[in-house]
Amino acid sequence: MVDGKEMFFPFTIHYSPSTFSRMSVDKIETDLVVLGAGPGGYAAAFRAADHGLKVMLVDTEANPGGVCLYKGCIPSKALLHAAKVVNEARHAKEFGIEFSEPKVDAAKLFSWKNEVVKKLTGGLGQLTKQRKIEFIQGQGSFLNSKTLQVAKAHGGIVEVNFKNIIIATGSRPHTLPGWPYESENILNSTGALSLGQIPPTLLVVGGGYIGLELGSVYAALGTKVTVVEALDSILAGADSDLVLPLKRKLDSEMEIILKTKVGFVKESGDGVTVSLDGAEGVKERTFHKVLVSIGRKPNSTGLGLENTQVKVSSKGFIEIKPNRETDEPGVYAIGDVAGDPMLAHKASHEGFAAVESILGEVSVFEPKAIPAVVFTDPEIAWCGLTESDAKAKGIEVEIARFPWAASGRATSLGRSDGVTKLIVDPKTELVLGMGLCGPGAGELIAEGVLAIEMGATVSDLALTIHPHPTLSETVMEASEVFFGHATHLYRPKRK
């Protein structure tokens, strides 16, 4: 906390007004400043530099990468890969290959994860230099609509006069009021990725994708994991038929308690005691670690936006136009700070749209489909219109499902519990949405995104020759289900 306000920066620089007056202030002019070097920020900076603009990139870390590379997407996927290796070793006994129980060297595992992060962020640092982008590690705030003041991480102040600026400051984990976050046993997603040990027990508060991914990691590594979700299902944003195969598998690996809230929280010896208020009343449980994973909120505070005409919504999102420009001319916002969905790939493409607008081109960000992926095992992925959204909005659709039990490739992998589904306009036969559950769903969903963006019909998918035997064939066969003549599934079309 600083002056009673929650700050989102990984470090906080304290300067008194008298200190500022004594400091020498460097003044720089540039075409474009990008504030925040996550996947949206560095992608925008790189694109602008490639088009000849003089660019400055400002971030609190030593290299570009943002939360995604340092504390989110990349380190979590590294640990999820390790968990997958462990699970596959255990699963192999079902087809005659049995290994001894894996021994986990936690220190080496987390060190390897850190090396992955270091390699990728270091590589981005090199790409920044190659593009002659000026990178400043520091904390930036607006003095006015054309001047950014940057308090450098290692001392000193820089005032940057810019023609345009892109705000890409990302988001941070939501917190629960009254919780003892000073305790080393209360974790957010960042803490869970840097724990460096395998706790005997772990409570995950929240059944969203972050909680389930990290819970899956620790369950595979030997932790007894309990997930508590206030709603009546996990992954509330996904269609229930996609979630079902995952739920069945997770039920065998961890304890999942639905329609339950966490009441009081108190430290208890080397762990944390909580009250769980659910259908069976209130129960007290003690866990070694508690991971709070209840979503994220935008980093729009502490930026000096009050010195500009930039507007912020009641939810903390910076309000933007289709070209990602705010109400302040020349000030743009992209990524998590600019609204849902909070996804790295969405931020990158918003950054491209903002740069195109800055270059004077007519550019808007209006994708027909943004893919979402949950990197559990099995993975869940979807794009475009979901079945649940279609029902809620009263949109008439036809659903075509192909169960992976009918897939030769899925069966040969011992993973026949998946499903591929298409959401189709029954009149035009346009593909409106796609969903998958199964290994590699995150890789397969791109075909659905392309189909929706290109205005493909379900016939286009059915007539596209897919390689055999592959999981990608399930997309083709789901489209054949729509017409009632899937080769590997007898399901005549209703008349």
The 8 nearest C-alpha neighbors of each residue, nearest first, counted from 0:
[[1, 5, 4, 3, 6, 2, 11, 7],
 [2, 0, 3, 4, 5, 6, 11, 13],
 [3, 1, 4, 0, 5, 6, 13, 301],
 [4, 2, 1, 0, 5, 6, 301, 300],
 [5, 3, 1, 0, 2, 6, 301, 300],
 [4, 6, 0, 1, 7, 3, 300, 2],
 [7, 5, 8, 4, 0, 1, 301, 300],
 [8, 6, 298, 171, 9, 5, 170, 300],
 [7, 9, 10, 6, 11, 59, 138, 298],
 [10, 8, 7, 11, 59, 60, 6, 138],
 [9, 11, 8, 12, 59, 152, 7, 138],
 [10, 12, 13, 8, 9, 6, 138, 1],
 [11, 13, 14, 10, 150, 152, 138, 151],
 [12, 14, 11, 15, 1, 18, 150, 10],
 [15, 13, 18, 12, 16, 19, 17, 150],
 [14, 16, 18, 17, 19, 13, 20, 12],
 [17, 15, 19, 18, 20, 14, 21, 13],
 [18, 16, 20, 15, 19, 21, 14, 22],
 [17, 19, 15, 21, 16, 20, 14, 22],
 [20, 18, 22, 16, 17, 21, 15, 14],
 [19, 21, 17, 18, 22, 16, 23, 15],
 [22, 20, 18, 19, 17, 23, 16, 24],
 [23, 21, 19, 20, 24, 18, 155, 156],
 [22, 24, 25, 21, 156, 155, 20, 19],
 [23, 25, 156, 157, 22, 26, 158, 155],
 [24, 26, 157, 158, 156, 23, 27, 155],
 [27, 25, 158, 157, 159, 24, 28, 160],
 [26, 28, 159, 160, 158, 25, 29, 157],
 [29, 27, 160, 159, 161, 26, 30, 162],
 [28, 30, 161, 31, 53, 54, 160, 27],
 [31, 29, 162, 53, 161, 52, 54, 163],
 [30, 32, 163, 54, 164, 29, 161, 162],
 [33, 31, 164, 55, 54, 56, 34, 165],
 [32, 34, 165, 56, 164, 40, 35, 166],
 [35, 33, 166, 57, 167, 165, 56, 32],
 [34, 36, 168, 167, 58, 40, 57, 37],
 [37, 35, 40, 41, 63, 65, 58, 64],
 [65, 36, 38, 64, 40, 39, 41, 35],
 [39, 37, 347, 40, 41, 343, 42, 64],
 [40, 38, 347, 346, 42, 37, 350, 41],
 [39, 41, 36, 37, 43, 167, 42, 35],
 [40, 42, 36, 44, 43, 38, 39, 37],
 [43, 41, 45, 39, 40, 44, 347, 38],
 [44, 42, 350, 46, 40, 41, 45, 351],
 [45, 43, 41, 47, 46, 42, 48, 40],
 [44, 46, 48, 42, 47, 43, 41, 49],
 [45, 47, 49, 43, 44, 48, 42, 50],
 [48, 46, 50, 44, 49, 45, 52, 354],
 [47, 49, 52, 51, 45, 50, 46, 44],
 [48, 50, 46, 47, 51, 45, 130, 52],
 [51, 49, 47, 48, 52, 46, 358, 45],
 [50, 52, 48, 49, 53, 47, 54, 46],
 [53, 51, 48, 47, 54, 50, 30, 31],
 [52, 54, 30, 29, 31, 48, 51, 55],
 [55, 53, 31, 132, 32, 52, 30, 48],
 [54, 56, 133, 32, 132, 134, 33, 31],
 [55, 57, 134, 33, 32, 133, 34, 135],
 [58, 56, 135, 34, 35, 136, 134, 33],
 [59, 57, 35, 136, 60, 36, 137, 34],
 [58, 60, 137, 136, 138, 61, 8, 9],
 [61, 59, 62, 58, 136, 63, 65, 137],
 [60, 62, 136, 59, 63, 58, 135, 124],
 [63, 61, 124, 60, 120, 121, 64, 123],
 [64, 62, 36, 123, 120, 65, 124, 37],
 [63, 65, 37, 68, 120, 36, 38, 69],
 [37, 66, 64, 67, 36, 68, 69, 63],
 [65, 67, 70, 69, 71, 68, 37, 64],
 [68, 66, 71, 72, 65, 69, 70, 73],
 [67, 69, 64, 73, 66, 65, 70, 72],
 [68, 70, 66, 67, 65, 116, 71, 64],
 [71, 69, 66, 189, 67, 68, 74, 192],
 [70, 72, 67, 66, 73, 75, 74, 68],
 [73, 71, 67, 75, 74, 68, 76, 70],
 [72, 74, 68, 76, 75, 71, 77, 67],
 [75, 73, 77, 76, 112, 71, 72, 78],
 [74, 76, 78, 77, 73, 72, 71, 79],
 [77, 75, 79, 73, 78, 74, 80, 72],
 [76, 78, 74, 80, 75, 79, 112, 73],
 [77, 79, 81, 75, 80, 76, 82, 74],
 [80, 78, 76, 82, 81, 77, 216, 75],
 [79, 81, 83, 77, 78, 82, 76, 84],
 [82, 80, 78, 84, 79, 83, 85, 77],
 [81, 83, 79, 85, 219, 216, 80, 84],
 [82, 84, 80, 86, 81, 85, 87, 79],
 [85, 83, 87, 81, 82, 86, 88, 80],
 [86, 84, 82, 88, 83, 87, 89, 81],
 [85, 87, 83, 89, 88, 84, 90, 82],
 [88, 86, 90, 84, 89, 85, 83, 91],
 [87, 89, 85, 91, 86, 90, 84, 98],
 [90, 88, 86, 87, 91, 92, 85, 98],
 [89, 91, 87, 88, 92, 93, 86, 94],
 [92, 90, 96, 93, 88, 89, 94, 87],
 [91, 93, 97, 96, 95, 94, 90, 89],
 [92, 94, 91, 95, 90, 96, 97, 89],
 [95, 93, 92, 91, 96, 90, 413, 97],
 [94, 96, 92, 93, 97, 91, 90, 98],
 [97, 95, 92, 91, 94, 98, 93, 88],
 [96, 98, 92, 91, 95, 99, 89, 88],
 [99, 97, 100, 88, 96, 89, 92, 101],
 [98, 100, 101, 97, 89, 88, 102, 92],
 [99, 101, 98, 102, 89, 88, 85, 97],
 [102, 100, 99, 103, 85, 98, 88, 89],
 [101, 103, 100, 104, 99, 220, 105, 85],
 [104, 102, 105, 101, 220, 108, 107, 221],
 [103, 105, 107, 106, 108, 102, 109, 196],
 [106, 104, 108, 196, 107, 103, 195, 109],
 [105, 107, 109, 108, 104, 195, 110, 196],
 [108, 106, 110, 104, 105, 109, 111, 103],
 [109, 107, 105, 111, 110, 106, 104, 112],
 [108, 110, 112, 111, 106, 107, 195, 105],
 [109, 111, 107, 113, 112, 108, 106, 114],
 [112, 110, 114, 108, 109, 113, 107, 115],
 [111, 113, 109, 115, 110, 114, 74, 77],
 [114, 112, 110, 116, 111, 115, 117, 109],
 [113, 115, 117, 111, 116, 112, 118, 110],
 [116, 114, 112, 118, 113, 117, 119, 111],
 [117, 115, 113, 114, 119, 118, 120, 69],
 [116, 118, 114, 120, 115, 119, 121, 113],
 [119, 117, 121, 115, 116, 120, 114, 122],
 [118, 120, 122, 116, 121, 117, 123, 115],
 [121, 119, 123, 122, 117, 64, 118, 62],
 [120, 122, 124, 118, 123, 119, 117, 125],
 [121, 123, 119, 125, 124, 120, 118, 126],
 [124, 122, 126, 120, 125, 121, 63, 127],
 [123, 125, 121, 127, 62, 122, 126, 63],
 [124, 126, 122, 128, 127, 123, 129, 121],
 [127, 125, 123, 129, 128, 124, 130, 122],
 [128, 126, 124, 125, 130, 132, 129, 123],
 [127, 129, 131, 125, 130, 126, 132, 124],
 [130, 128, 126, 131, 127, 125, 132, 124],
 [129, 131, 127, 128, 132, 126, 48, 45],
 [132, 130, 128, 129, 133, 127, 48, 54],
 [133, 131, 54, 130, 127, 55, 128, 134],
 [134, 132, 55, 56, 131, 54, 135, 128],
 [133, 135, 56, 55, 57, 132, 136, 127],
 [136, 134, 57, 137, 56, 133, 58, 151],
 [137, 135, 59, 58, 152, 61, 151, 57],
 [136, 138, 151, 152, 59, 150, 58, 135],
 [137, 139, 150, 149, 59, 151, 58, 140],
 [138, 140, 149, 148, 147, 150, 137, 302],
 [139, 141, 302, 303, 148, 147, 149, 142],
 [142, 140, 147, 303, 143, 146, 148, 302],
 [141, 143, 146, 147, 306, 148, 140, 303],
 [144, 142, 306, 141, 146, 145, 307, 147],
 [143, 145, 307, 146, 141, 306, 142, 327],
 [146, 144, 143, 161, 160, 162, 147, 163],
 [147, 145, 160, 143, 159, 142, 144, 141],
 [148, 146, 141, 159, 140, 142, 158, 139],
 [147, 149, 158, 140, 139, 157, 141, 159],
 [148, 150, 139, 157, 138, 156, 151, 137],
 [151, 149, 156, 138, 137, 155, 139, 152],
 [152, 150, 137, 154, 155, 153, 149, 136],
 [153, 151, 137, 154, 136, 150, 59, 138],
 [154, 152, 151, 155, 137, 136, 150, 12],
 [155, 153, 151, 152, 156, 150, 12, 137],
 [154, 156, 151, 150, 157, 22, 153, 24],
 [155, 157, 150, 24, 149, 151, 25, 158],
 [158, 156, 25, 149, 24, 148, 26, 159],
 [159, 157, 148, 26, 147, 25, 27, 149],
 [158, 160, 27, 147, 146, 28, 26, 161],
 [161, 159, 146, 28, 145, 27, 29, 158],
 [162, 160, 29, 163, 30, 145, 28, 31],
 [161, 163, 30, 31, 145, 329, 29, 164],
 [164, 162, 329, 31, 161, 330, 30, 32],
 [163, 165, 32, 330, 31, 33, 331, 329],
 [166, 164, 331, 33, 332, 330, 34, 167],
 [165, 167, 332, 34, 168, 331, 33, 333],
 [166, 168, 35, 40, 333, 34, 169, 332],
 [169, 167, 35, 298, 166, 336, 34, 170],
 [170, 168, 335, 336, 167, 298, 297, 334],
 [169, 171, 297, 298, 296, 335, 295, 336],
 [170, 172, 295, 296, 297, 173, 7, 298],
 [173, 171, 295, 294, 296, 174, 187, 170],
 [174, 172, 295, 294, 296, 293, 171, 175],
 [173, 175, 172, 176, 291, 293, 178, 187],
 [174, 176, 178, 177, 173, 291, 293, 180],
 [177, 175, 178, 174, 179, 180, 173, 263],
 [176, 178, 175, 179, 180, 264, 263, 174],
 [177, 179, 176, 180, 175, 264, 174, 265],
 [180, 178, 181, 182, 177, 185, 265, 264],
 [181, 179, 182, 178, 185, 186, 183, 184],
 [180, 182, 179, 183, 185, 184, 178, 186],
 [183, 181, 180, 184, 185, 179, 266, 186],
 [182, 184, 185, 181, 186, 180, 288, 190],
 [183, 185, 288, 182, 289, 186, 270, 287],
 [186, 184, 289, 182, 183, 180, 290, 288],
 [187, 185, 290, 190, 289, 191, 291, 184],
 [186, 188, 291, 190, 189, 290, 191, 292],
 [189, 187, 191, 190, 192, 186, 292, 290],
 [190, 188, 192, 70, 187, 191, 193, 71],
 [189, 191, 193, 186, 187, 192, 188, 194],
 [190, 192, 188, 194, 189, 193, 186, 187],
 [193, 191, 189, 190, 194, 188, 75, 74],
 [192, 194, 190, 191, 195, 189, 109, 70],
 [195, 193, 191, 196, 192, 190, 197, 109],
 [194, 196, 193, 109, 106, 105, 197, 192],
 [197, 195, 105, 194, 198, 106, 109, 193],
 [196, 198, 222, 199, 105, 217, 220, 195],
 [197, 199, 200, 222, 196, 287, 201, 288],
 [200, 198, 222, 223, 197, 287, 201, 221],
 [201, 199, 223, 287, 222, 198, 286, 224],
 [202, 200, 224, 288, 289, 286, 287, 225],
 [201, 203, 289, 225, 226, 224, 290, 204],
 [202, 204, 226, 290, 289, 225, 205, 210],
 [205, 203, 291, 227, 292, 226, 290, 202],
 [206, 204, 228, 293, 292, 207, 227, 210],
 [205, 207, 233, 228, 210, 211, 234, 226],
 [208, 206, 234, 210, 209, 205, 211, 233],
 [207, 209, 211, 210, 373, 212, 234, 206],
 [210, 208, 212, 211, 207, 213, 292, 188],
 [209, 211, 292, 213, 212, 207, 208, 214],
 [210, 212, 214, 208, 209, 213, 215, 206],
 [213, 211, 215, 209, 375, 214, 210, 208],
 [214, 212, 216, 215, 210, 211, 209, 217],
 [213, 215, 211, 217, 216, 212, 210, 218],
 [216, 214, 218, 212, 213, 217, 211, 219],
 [217, 215, 213, 82, 219, 214, 218, 79],
 [216, 218, 220, 222, 219, 214, 215, 221],
 [217, 219, 222, 215, 221, 220, 216, 224],
 [220, 218, 82, 217, 216, 221, 215, 86],
 [221, 219, 217, 218, 222, 216, 82, 103],
 [220, 222, 218, 219, 217, 223, 197, 199],
 [221, 223, 218, 199, 217, 200, 224, 198],
 [224, 222, 200, 218, 199, 201, 221, 253],
 [225, 223, 201, 253, 222, 218, 200, 202],
 [224, 226, 254, 202, 255, 253, 203, 201],
 [227, 225, 203, 255, 202, 256, 204, 254],
 [228, 226, 256, 204, 205, 257, 255, 203],
 [227, 229, 257, 205, 206, 230, 259, 258],
 [228, 230, 258, 259, 260, 257, 227, 231],
 [231, 229, 258, 228, 232, 257, 233, 259],
 [230, 232, 258, 257, 229, 233, 228, 235],
 [233, 231, 230, 235, 257, 234, 228, 206],
 [232, 234, 206, 235, 207, 228, 231, 230],
 [235, 233, 207, 236, 237, 206, 208, 232],
 [234, 236, 233, 237, 232, 207, 230, 238],
 [237, 235, 234, 238, 387, 207, 233, 239],
 [236, 238, 235, 234, 239, 242, 241, 385],
 [239, 237, 241, 240, 387, 386, 242, 385],
 [238, 240, 242, 241, 243, 237, 235, 387],
 [241, 239, 243, 242, 238, 244, 418, 237],
 [242, 240, 239, 436, 238, 243, 435, 244],
 [241, 243, 239, 245, 240, 244, 246, 238],
 [242, 244, 246, 240, 245, 241, 239, 247],
 [245, 243, 247, 246, 242, 416, 248, 417],
 [246, 244, 248, 242, 243, 247, 377, 249],
 [245, 247, 243, 249, 248, 244, 250, 242],
 [248, 246, 244, 250, 245, 249, 243, 251],
 [247, 249, 245, 250, 246, 251, 244, 252],
 [248, 250, 252, 246, 251, 247, 253, 245],
 [251, 249, 247, 248, 252, 253, 246, 254],
 [252, 250, 249, 248, 253, 247, 254, 246],
 [251, 253, 249, 250, 218, 248, 254, 219],
 [254, 252, 224, 250, 249, 225, 251, 255],
 [253, 255, 225, 226, 250, 224, 256, 252],
 [256, 254, 226, 225, 227, 253, 257, 250],
 [255, 257, 227, 226, 228, 254, 259, 258],
 [256, 258, 228, 259, 231, 229, 227, 230],
 [259, 257, 229, 230, 231, 277, 228, 260],
 [258, 260, 277, 229, 257, 276, 228, 227],
 [261, 259, 276, 229, 275, 262, 277, 228],
 [260, 262, 275, 274, 276, 263, 273, 259],
 [263, 261, 274, 275, 260, 276, 264, 273],
 [262, 264, 274, 273, 261, 265, 272, 178],
 [263, 265, 273, 272, 178, 262, 271, 274],
 [266, 264, 272, 271, 267, 273, 263, 179],
 [265, 267, 271, 270, 272, 268, 264, 269],
 [266, 268, 271, 270, 272, 269, 265, 285],
 [267, 269, 270, 266, 271, 287, 272, 285],
 [270, 268, 267, 287, 271, 266, 184, 286],
 [269, 271, 287, 267, 268, 286, 266, 288],
 [270, 272, 266, 267, 286, 285, 265, 287],
 [271, 273, 285, 265, 284, 267, 264, 266],
 [274, 272, 264, 284, 263, 283, 285, 275],
 [273, 275, 283, 262, 282, 263, 261, 281],
 [274, 276, 261, 282, 281, 260, 262, 283],
 [275, 277, 281, 260, 259, 280, 261, 274],
 [278, 276, 259, 280, 279, 258, 275, 281],
 [277, 279, 280, 258, 259, 276, 281, 257],
 [280, 278, 277, 281, 276, 282, 259, 275],
 [279, 281, 277, 278, 276, 282, 275, 259],
 [282, 280, 276, 275, 274, 277, 279, 283],
 [281, 283, 275, 274, 280, 284, 276, 279],
 [282, 284, 274, 273, 275, 272, 281, 285],
 [285, 283, 273, 272, 274, 282, 286, 275],
 [284, 286, 272, 271, 273, 270, 283, 287],
 [287, 285, 271, 200, 288, 270, 201, 202],
 [286, 288, 270, 200, 201, 271, 198, 269],
 [289, 287, 184, 201, 286, 185, 270, 202],
 [288, 290, 202, 185, 201, 186, 203, 184],
 [291, 289, 186, 203, 187, 202, 204, 292],
 [292, 290, 204, 187, 186, 203, 293, 289],
 [291, 293, 205, 210, 204, 294, 290, 187],
 [294, 292, 205, 173, 291, 204, 295, 207],
 [295, 293, 173, 292, 172, 296, 207, 209],
 [294, 296, 172, 173, 171, 170, 297, 293],
 [295, 297, 170, 171, 173, 172, 298, 294],
 [298, 296, 170, 336, 299, 335, 315, 316],
 [299, 297, 170, 169, 300, 336, 168, 7],
 [298, 300, 297, 315, 336, 302, 301, 316],
 [301, 299, 302, 298, 6, 303, 304, 315],
 [300, 302, 303, 299, 6, 140, 304, 298],
 [301, 303, 140, 304, 300, 141, 299, 139],
 [304, 302, 141, 140, 305, 306, 301, 142],
 [303, 305, 306, 307, 302, 309, 141, 308],
 [304, 306, 303, 307, 308, 309, 302, 141],
 [307, 305, 143, 304, 303, 142, 141, 144],
 [308, 306, 144, 304, 305, 309, 143, 327],
 [307, 309, 327, 326, 310, 306, 305, 304],
 [308, 310, 326, 307, 327, 325, 304, 311],
 [311, 309, 318, 317, 308, 312, 326, 325],
 [310, 312, 317, 316, 318, 315, 309, 313],
 [313, 311, 315, 316, 314, 317, 318, 310],
 [312, 314, 315, 311, 316, 317, 310, 318],
 [315, 313, 312, 316, 311, 296, 297, 317],
 [314, 316, 312, 313, 311, 297, 299, 317],
 [317, 315, 337, 312, 336, 311, 338, 314],
 [318, 316, 311, 337, 310, 336, 312, 319],
 [317, 319, 310, 311, 325, 316, 312, 337],
 [320, 318, 325, 323, 324, 317, 321, 332],
 [319, 321, 323, 324, 322, 325, 318, 326],
 [322, 320, 363, 323, 364, 319, 365, 324],
 [321, 323, 363, 320, 324, 362, 353, 364],
 [324, 322, 320, 319, 321, 331, 353, 332],
 [325, 323, 331, 319, 320, 322, 330, 332],
 [324, 326, 319, 327, 331, 330, 309, 318],
 [327, 325, 309, 308, 328, 324, 310, 319],
 [326, 328, 308, 325, 309, 330, 329, 307],
 [329, 327, 330, 326, 325, 324, 331, 163],
 [328, 330, 163, 327, 164, 331, 162, 324],
 [331, 329, 164, 327, 328, 325, 324, 163],
 [330, 332, 324, 165, 325, 323, 166, 164],
 [333, 331, 166, 165, 323, 337, 167, 324],
 [334, 332, 337, 167, 349, 346, 350, 166],
 [335, 333, 346, 337, 336, 39, 167, 169],
 [334, 336, 169, 341, 337, 338, 170, 297],
 [335, 337, 297, 169, 316, 334, 298, 338],
 [338, 336, 317, 316, 333, 335, 334, 332],
 [339, 337, 316, 335, 336, 340, 341, 334],
 [340, 338, 341, 335, 337, 342, 334, 336],
 [339, 341, 342, 338, 335, 345, 334, 369],
 [340, 342, 335, 339, 334, 343, 338, 345],
 [341, 343, 345, 344, 340, 346, 335, 334],
 [342, 344, 346, 345, 38, 347, 39, 341],
 [345, 343, 347, 346, 342, 348, 38, 39],
 [344, 346, 342, 343, 348, 347, 349, 334],
 [347, 345, 334, 39, 349, 343, 344, 348],
 [348, 346, 39, 350, 344, 349, 345, 38],
 [347, 349, 351, 350, 345, 346, 352, 344],
 [350, 348, 346, 352, 351, 347, 333, 364],
 [349, 351, 43, 347, 353, 348, 352, 39],
 [350, 352, 348, 354, 349, 353, 43, 355],
 [351, 353, 349, 355, 350, 354, 362, 364],
 [354, 352, 350, 356, 355, 351, 323, 322],
 [355, 353, 357, 351, 356, 352, 47, 358],
 [354, 356, 358, 352, 360, 357, 353, 362],
 [355, 357, 360, 353, 359, 354, 358, 362],
 [358, 356, 354, 359, 355, 353, 360, 163],
 [359, 357, 355, 356, 360, 354, 47, 50],
 [360, 358, 356, 357, 355, 361, 362, 354],
 [359, 361, 356, 355, 358, 362, 357, 354],
 [360, 362, 356, 359, 363, 355, 322, 358],
 [363, 361, 356, 352, 322, 360, 355, 364],
 [364, 362, 322, 321, 352, 365, 361, 323],
 [363, 365, 321, 352, 322, 349, 366, 362],
 [364, 366, 363, 367, 321, 368, 322, 349],
 [367, 365, 368, 364, 369, 452, 363, 345],
 [366, 368, 452, 365, 451, 383, 369, 448],
 [367, 369, 383, 366, 382, 448, 370, 451],
 [368, 370, 382, 371, 383, 366, 345, 367],
 [371, 369, 382, 381, 368, 372, 448, 444],
 [370, 372, 380, 381, 382, 369, 373, 342],
 [373, 371, 380, 441, 379, 374, 370, 381],
 [372, 374, 379, 378, 208, 375, 380, 371],
 [375, 373, 378, 372, 212, 376, 379, 441],
 [374, 376, 378, 212, 377, 373, 215, 211],
 [377, 375, 378, 438, 374, 245, 437, 83],
 [376, 378, 437, 438, 375, 245, 436, 379],
 [377, 379, 375, 374, 376, 437, 440, 438],
 [378, 380, 436, 373, 435, 372, 440, 437],
 [381, 379, 372, 435, 371, 441, 440, 434],
 [380, 382, 434, 371, 433, 370, 435, 444],
 [383, 381, 370, 368, 433, 432, 369, 448],
 [382, 384, 432, 368, 431, 385, 367, 369],
 [383, 385, 432, 431, 382, 388, 386, 389],
 [386, 384, 388, 387, 432, 389, 383, 238],
 [385, 387, 389, 388, 390, 238, 384, 422],
 [386, 388, 390, 389, 385, 238, 391, 237],
 [389, 387, 391, 385, 390, 386, 392, 384],
 [388, 390, 394, 386, 392, 387, 391, 393],
 [391, 389, 393, 387, 388, 392, 394, 386],
 [390, 392, 388, 389, 393, 387, 394, 386],
 [393, 391, 389, 390, 394, 388, 387, 395],
 [392, 394, 390, 391, 389, 395, 388, 396],
 [395, 393, 389, 392, 396, 390, 391, 388],
 [394, 396, 393, 389, 424, 397, 425, 390],
 [397, 395, 424, 423, 425, 394, 422, 398],
 [396, 398, 423, 425, 422, 424, 399, 395],
 [399, 397, 422, 421, 423, 400, 396, 420],
 [398, 400, 481, 421, 420, 477, 480, 397],
 [401, 399, 420, 477, 419, 402, 398, 421],
 [400, 402, 477, 419, 418, 420, 473, 403],
 [403, 401, 418, 404, 405, 417, 400, 419],
 [402, 404, 406, 417, 415, 405, 418, 409],
 [403, 405, 415, 402, 406, 416, 410, 409],
 [406, 404, 403, 402, 487, 407, 488, 401],
 [407, 405, 403, 409, 408, 404, 410, 473],
 [406, 408, 410, 409, 411, 405, 468, 469],
 [407, 409, 411, 468, 469, 410, 406, 470],
 [408, 410, 415, 412, 414, 406, 411, 407],
 [411, 409, 413, 407, 415, 412, 408, 414],
 [410, 412, 408, 413, 409, 407, 414, 415],
 [413, 411, 409, 414, 410, 408, 415, 407],
 [412, 414, 410, 411, 415, 409, 94, 93],
 [415, 413, 409, 412, 416, 410, 417, 437],
 [414, 416, 404, 403, 409, 410, 417, 413],
 [415, 417, 414, 403, 244, 404, 418, 437],
 [418, 416, 437, 403, 436, 415, 402, 244],
 [417, 419, 402, 403, 436, 435, 401, 420],
 [420, 418, 435, 401, 400, 434, 473, 474],
 [421, 419, 400, 434, 399, 433, 477, 401],
 [420, 422, 433, 399, 398, 432, 423, 400],
 [421, 423, 432, 398, 431, 433, 397, 430],
 [422, 424, 430, 397, 431, 396, 429, 428],
 [423, 425, 428, 396, 429, 426, 427, 397],
 [426, 424, 428, 397, 396, 423, 427, 395],
 [427, 425, 424, 428, 429, 423, 396, 395],
 [426, 428, 429, 424, 425, 456, 423, 430],
 [429, 427, 424, 425, 456, 426, 423, 457],
 [430, 428, 456, 424, 427, 423, 455, 431],
 [429, 431, 423, 456, 457, 432, 451, 455],
 [432, 430, 423, 422, 384, 383, 429, 451],
 [433, 431, 383, 384, 422, 382, 430, 421],
 [432, 434, 421, 381, 382, 447, 420, 422],
 [433, 435, 381, 420, 380, 419, 421, 382],
 [436, 434, 419, 380, 440, 418, 379, 381],
 [435, 437, 379, 417, 418, 241, 378, 440],
 [436, 438, 417, 377, 378, 440, 439, 435],
 [439, 437, 377, 378, 440, 376, 436, 414],
 [438, 440, 441, 442, 437, 443, 378, 377],
 [441, 439, 443, 442, 378, 437, 438, 380],
 [442, 440, 439, 372, 443, 380, 444, 378],
 [441, 443, 439, 440, 444, 445, 446, 380],
 [442, 444, 440, 445, 441, 446, 471, 439],
 [443, 445, 447, 446, 441, 442, 440, 380],
 [446, 444, 448, 447, 443, 449, 442, 370],
 [447, 445, 449, 444, 448, 443, 450, 474],
 [446, 448, 450, 444, 445, 449, 433, 451],
 [449, 447, 445, 451, 450, 446, 368, 452],
 [448, 450, 452, 446, 447, 451, 453, 445],
 [451, 449, 455, 447, 453, 448, 452, 454],
 [450, 452, 454, 448, 449, 453, 430, 455],
 [451, 453, 449, 454, 450, 367, 448, 368],
 [454, 452, 450, 451, 455, 449, 448, 456],
 [455, 453, 451, 452, 450, 429, 456, 430],
 [456, 454, 450, 453, 459, 429, 451, 430],
 [457, 455, 429, 459, 458, 428, 430, 454],
 [456, 458, 460, 459, 478, 430, 428, 429],
 [459, 457, 461, 456, 460, 462, 478, 428],
 [460, 458, 456, 462, 457, 461, 455, 463],
 [461, 459, 463, 457, 458, 462, 475, 478],
 [460, 462, 458, 475, 478, 459, 463, 479],
 [463, 461, 459, 460, 458, 464, 475, 457],
 [464, 462, 460, 461, 459, 465, 475, 458],
 [465, 463, 462, 466, 461, 475, 460, 472],
 [464, 466, 472, 463, 467, 471, 475, 469],
 [467, 465, 468, 469, 464, 472, 471, 470],
 [468, 466, 469, 465, 472, 408, 470, 471],
 [467, 469, 408, 466, 407, 470, 472, 406],
 [470, 468, 467, 471, 408, 472, 466, 409],
 [469, 471, 472, 473, 408, 409, 468, 406],
 [470, 472, 469, 473, 474, 443, 465, 475],
 [473, 471, 475, 470, 474, 465, 469, 476],
 [472, 474, 476, 471, 475, 470, 477, 419],
 [475, 473, 477, 472, 476, 471, 419, 478],
 [476, 474, 461, 472, 478, 473, 477, 460],
 [475, 477, 479, 473, 478, 474, 485, 472],
 [478, 476, 401, 480, 474, 479, 400, 475],
 [477, 479, 481, 475, 476, 461, 480, 457],
 [480, 478, 485, 476, 481, 482, 477, 484],
 [481, 479, 483, 477, 485, 482, 478, 399],
 [480, 482, 399, 478, 479, 483, 477, 492],
 [483, 481, 479, 480, 484, 492, 478, 485],
 [484, 482, 492, 491, 480, 481, 490, 485],
 [483, 485, 479, 482, 480, 486, 491, 489],
 [486, 484, 479, 480, 488, 476, 487, 483],
 [487, 485, 488, 484, 476, 489, 479, 480],
 [488, 486, 485, 405, 489, 406, 476, 484],
 [487, 489, 485, 486, 490, 405, 480, 484],
 [490, 488, 491, 485, 487, 484, 486, 483],
 [489, 491, 483, 488, 492, 480, 484, 485],
 [492, 490, 483, 489, 493, 484, 482, 480],
 [491, 493, 483, 482, 494, 490, 481, 480],
 [494, 492, 491, 483, 490, 482, 481, 480],
 [493, 492, 491, 483, 482, 481, 490, 425]]
